[in-house]
Amino acid sequence: MAKMDLSLLKSKFRGTMLGALIGDCTGSPYDSGDQLTSGMKLVLQKSFNKLEGPPFKAPVMQFTDDSAMTYSLAKSLVDQKELDVVDVAKRFVKSYYQEPNRGYGMGVVTVFQKLRGNKFTDIVSPAKEQFNGQGSWGNGGAMRIAPIALFSYQNYDKLLDTVRKVTQITHTHKVGIDGAILQATAIYQSLHLNPNEELNVTNFIDDLIHKMDQIEKDEEGLGLSEPQPYKVQLCMVKSLISEGSEGSHDEKVIQKLGNSVAALYSVPTAIFCFLRAQKPITGIQTDNPFRRAVQYAISLGGDTDTIGSMTGAIAGAYYGEEKISSNLLQHCEASEEFRILGDKLLELSITQ
């Protein structure tokens, strides 16, 4: 792995944190669970144009639970200089009770109540008890995982270990954990690539398929109807990408990959949006591939803030801060804090 220029790496760490924030802030107004109508897609296009245009006074776009938990995780890593799951859990819970109206799901609120009830003496049981003891397979682990990908930038084995530990605070189902692993891995791969060279999309997906194959092949006894569900979804991503611009219409993407709160039907979708946006997309008018990825993710409807946030983190890790509109950032809550956390995570990961 070639040594990357420090200024480029700094831009990529910032881009990851800011990308996650932007996708969340810009995606949340469209988070109705429905597919976007053509009229809504036009509103989305005009909204991005305005946000990136000349500065104007407007209420700051608020972030949701996605960014609240991403922020808490990043702050814990920076302050503790390591992964301390008890500290992370305490920060998640404190953040929720200070600002409960960030759009937290009922499942995670129950986990927080139980964690507070047991005074954080047992971090994993509350999440394990979800869904009749199966644990959650939602994307709440994946949506906040970006700081771990940065923290583990130099060591993939460490990434796998820390992702599992931190995800289990709220998600203990294999499919929920593996979704967080896949999202962190996609960010990790993007961090190590040079945005000034053309991205080899096939290699990017093949590397993900290989890594998920390794992770999923030792889990066949779990009774899942499909023993390697993420590998299957990533092969579908590859197939849809290879169809080119004509083949991958939104309806087909939603039908094949999904746009829901389930990790299996949202993390591969975010990866697809990042890769698809390497080239122009009908109906999305911008030359900026970072914006195109996030706008495309939101245009698919469904869980728009989370899929937008996950797409933004991957795209931001690849392109870096340079491709992110500073005017757009002015309209996102806490963008300066997220930028600073990117810098601090870089310092931390270099000294590990």
N, C-alpha and C positions, 0 to 999 in steps of 0.2 A: 504494500500500500504506500503510494508516494506521499511524502510529507507535504501537507497543505500549508500554503501561505497563511500566516496568522491573521492578517487583516480579512482574508476571504473567510476563514473559519469563524471569526468574530461576526461577520455579516450573516453567516449561515445560522449561528446560534441565535442571534437576534431574530432572524427571519423565521426560525421555527416557532419561537414564543409569540412573535407578533402575528404570524400566519394563523396560529391556533386562535388567537384573540379575534382577529378580523373575521374569520369564518364564522365564529360564534356570534359576534355582534351584528354582522350583516345578514346572517342566516335566521336569527331568531324571529324577526317580524313575519317570516313566511312559514313558521313551524306549526302548521295546522294538522299535519299528518296526511294532507291531501296532495294530489298532483297539482302542479301549477298550471293554470289556464294560460293560453297565449297572451291574454291581457295582462296577467300577473307577471309573465316573463318580460313583457314590455316595461312594466313598472320597475322591475328589478334592473333592467338595462339602464333606464333613465336615472334610477337611484344611484347606481354605481358611477354613471357619468357625472352626476351632480357632486357626489362625495369626492370624486377625484379632481373636480374642476376648481375654479377660483374659490378661496375660503368664503364661507358664509356662516352666519350665526344660526345655530340649531341646537336642540337638546342633544347631549352626548348619547350615542347609542350604548345602552347598558349591556353588560355581558351576563351570561346565565350561569347555571351550576357548572357547566363545562369548564369555563375559565376560572370560576371561583375555586374549584378543586385543583385545577392545573396550577393556579397561583399558590395555594396552600402547600401542594407537594413540592414545588420549586423552592419556596421559602424554607421549608423544612430541610431539604437537601443542603441549601446554602448555609443555613444557621447551624445545622448539626455536622456538616461536612461528611455525612455518610447517610445511608438509609436507616432511619430509626422509625419502624412502623408504628410504634406506640405514639411517637411525636406526630407523625403524619395523621393518624386516626384522630388524635386530640384536636389538631388544626382543622380537619374536615368538619368535625362536630361543632367546634367553636364558631367557625365561619358560617355554618348552617344556622345555628341559633342566633347569631348576630343579624343575619340577613336571610330569613327563611323564604323570601319571595323571589328567589332566583330561578325557580322552575324545577326544583328537585322532585324526583319521582317518589311515589309513596313507599316503594320498596326500600330505597336507600334511607329514607327518613326513619323507617322502622329500625334499620340497622343502627343508625345514629342514636336513637332512643335507647336501644339495648346496650350499646357501648357506654353510653353515659350511665345507664343503670348499673352495669357491672364495674364501673369506675376504671375501665380500660385494663382490667386484669386478664380478660380473655378477648383478644383482638379478632379471632377468626370465627368463633361460634355464632355470633349474631348473623353474619353473612351466610354461614353454612345452613342455618335454619330456614333460609328463604325458600319459597316454592317447595314446601313439603320435604325439606332436607336436600333438595337437588342443587340449591344455589342459583344465582341469577346468571343468565347467558346474555344479558343486555350489553350495550356498548359503553356503559358508564365507566368501565375500567380503561377501555381504549381511548375514550375522549380526553382523558387527563394525563396520558402517559408520556407526552412529549418531553417533560423534564428528565425522565429516566433515560430516554434515548440520548439526551445531551450528556447527562451525568456519566453514562456508560460508553461514551463515544470511542474510547480506546480499547474496549474489551467486550466482545459480543457475548461471551459466557456470563460475564457479570450482568449484562443487559437482561439475559434470560432469567437469571436468578432474582434480580431486583424487581423485574416486571411481575413475576409470580408472587413475590412477597407483598408487594404494594397493592396489587389487584385484589388479593384475597381479603382485604379489609372490607370490601363491599361485594365482590363477585367471586364465588368459589367454584362455579360450574366450569368444567374444562373448556367449553366453547366460549364462555366469557373471558377466561384467562388467555386462551389462545388468540382471541381477537385482539387483546391488548398486546400480546407478543407480536402479532402480525403488524399492527400499527406502529409499534416501536421499531420493528425491523425495517419497515418501509422508510421511516424517518432516518434511521441509522444508515441505510444504503444511500439515501439522498445526501446526507451530510458528507459522505466520502466521495461524491462525484463532483467533477468540475463543470459548473454551469456554462462555461465558455466553450465547451465541446458539445457536439450534438449528443443527446441522450439516446443510448441504445435501448429502446423500449423492450425489445424481446429479451435481452440479457437481464434487464431489471426484473421482469416478471419471472424469468427462469430461475434467477437467484432466489426470489421469494418462494417459488414452488419447491425448490430444493430444500430450503431451510424449513419450511412448514412440513415437508415430507418427513424430515428427520424428527421433528417435534411430534407429529401426529402418528407416526408409524408404531410408536410404543404405547399407544393409547387404545388399541383395538378392542380391548376387553370392556370398554365402557358401555356397551349396549347401544351406541349411537346407530341410527339406521344407516348412516353413511360414515364409515370409520375415519375417513380423512376429509371432512367437510370443507376445510379452508383450501386444501389442495384442489378440490373440485371447483370451488368458486374462482380460484386464481386461474385455473385452466379456462374457465368461462371468460374471465377478463382478457386473457390472451386471445381467445377466439373472437371476442367482440372488437378488440383493437385491430386484429388482422383483417377484419371486414372493411376497415377504412371508414371514411367519413360518410359514405352512403349507407352502410349497413347498420350502424349503431344509432338507431333512432331512440329517443327518450323512452318510449313505451317498452321497447325491447330490453333496454338497459334495466329499467325498473322491474320488469317481469323476471329477467334472468338473474340479476344481481341483488335487487331489492333496495329499499330506501327507508327501512323501519328502524326501530330502536334495538332490534336484535343485533348483536355484534356480527354474526355471520352474514347478515343482510345489510350491513352498512360499512364495515371496514374495507372489504374488497371493493365496494362501490367508490369509496374515497380514493383508493389507489387507482381505480379505473379513471376517475375524473382527472387526477393529476396527469396520468399518462396520455389520456385522450386530448387534453388541452395543450399538448406539445404542438398540435396543428390547429388551424382555425376550425371553429365550430359554427355551423349555420345558426343565425339568430343571436350570436354573442359578438357584439361589435367592439373589439379591442385588440390592439397589437401586443398587449401585455400578457404573457402566458401565465403569470401568477394570478392576476385578476381573472383571466379566462377560466382557470381551474376552479377557483372559488365560486365564481358566478355560475358556472356549469353545475357544480355540486348542488347549489341552492336551487337551481332551475329544475332539478329532478324531483323537488317536493319531498314530502315525508318528513323525516327527522332532520330538517334543514340546518339547524344550528350545529348539531353534532357532526353531521357529515360534512358540512362546510368547514367546521373547525378542524376535523381530522385531515381533510384535503388541504386546508391552509397550512397546517403544520408540515405536511410532507413537501408541499410546493415551496414553502418558506425555507425549509432545510436544504432544498436543492438550489433555488435561485438566490437565496440570501436577501438581506434587507434592501439591496439596490432596486429590486423589482417591485417593492412595495411602495405605493403612493403615500408620501408624507401628508398630503392633504386628507386622504382617506383616514389615516391614523389619528389625525386631529379630532375626528368625530367618534373615535372608539374610547370607551371608558378605560382608564388605567394603562394606556399604551406606553407611557414613559416607564411605569413600574415593570411592565413586561419586558421592555427593552433592557432595563438594568438587570433584571433577573437572568436574561440571556448572557450578559457579560459576566455575571457572577458564576453562573454555571460553567462558563468556559474556563475561568480561572480555576475552578474546582476540578474540572475534568483533566486539565493539563497537569495539575500538581498531584493527581492520584498516583 
